[in-house]
Amino acid sequence: MTYESILFSIDGGIARLTLNRPDRLNSFNDAMHAEVRDALERVKAEASTRVLLLTGAGRGFCAGQDLSDRSVAPGSAPVDLGASIERNYKPLILGLRALPLPVVCAVNGVAAGAGANLALACDLVLAAKSASFIQAFCKIGLVPDSGGTYFLPRLVGNARAMGLALLGDKLTAEQAVQWGLIWQCVDDASLPAVTDALLLHFAKAPTRGLAAVKHAIQAAAANTLTAQMDLERDLQRALGNGDDYREGVAAFVAKRPPHFTGR
Ligand code: T3D
């Protein structure tokens, strides 16, 4: 598949996916969804991939659904938004959450609607100081989708989740860090370098172990303590048989840097 709405590459274990419709603030239409789906399939199929970066081209990260694709003229047949979620947004979010490697999101500008929640579905979210997060749905009579009603209360608590979702106000990147919504906020000029350093770190990390961390933290949202500790036991048992655990311990004992293969 050739890509017109995204930029995509895999090199040195690092997959980079850039949403690339800057004149529409990288909002999603069906074509962009199809391209992102295809790229994520390639990430899954390419066993050497150790980390995925998601970012946006231009001054925005992503403004959610392309609203110019939604015919709302009087008398026009309503678009089935449920079908759109089922076909596009749900597989996108669940696909990112299930990828067995860290997904880094570099929020380079405004993240609104499904674009905000796309960022929150990633494993580590960095943002430029000028970036912002807007649960824009309430301004057009919709509910936060793409996992918004799941992620928000878990990340920032009910009071702040309600405020964000009911008012649709802009949350700055600095405030998003203070509230625990995202991991880190950096000067705009530093975002590319900080992101690259993180990607290089993950490209040499024990990927299988990190995938297990991701799985365990996600599972904790629904598990009892006992069930969670059972999961930790099972994951630890499996990881203890892996190459990276052996290498990590051997390197520690020998006082040398580890060379992880991701297995
Ligand atoms: O429909 C379904 O399938 C259901 C699923 C829905 C998921 C959703 O995401 S619903 C929510 C959709 N998104 C929004 O409601 C956000 C709409 N955008 C905005 O509120 C603002 O654009 C921003 C707050 C994000 C940024 O504001 P600002 O002032 O920095 O930029 P701007 O001037 O509004 O936008 C720049 C251009 O991008 C402008 O085009 P123009 O005038 O230069 O030709 C604007 O129309 C365009 N743009 C921005 N967001 C969208 C968009 N075009 C289409 N769809 C957009 N979502």
Boltz pocket constraint, residues with backbone or C-beta under 6 A from the ligand:
constraints:
  - pocket:
      binder: B
      contacts: [[A, 22], [A, 23], [A, 24], [A, 25], [A, 27], [A, 62], [A, 63], [A, 64], [A, 65], [A, 66], [A, 67], [A, 68], [A, 70], [A, 81], [A, 84], [A, 85], [A, 110], [A, 112], [A, 113], [A, 114], [A, 115], [A, 134], [A, 136], [A, 137], [A, 140], [A, 142], [A, 145]]
      max_distance: 6.0
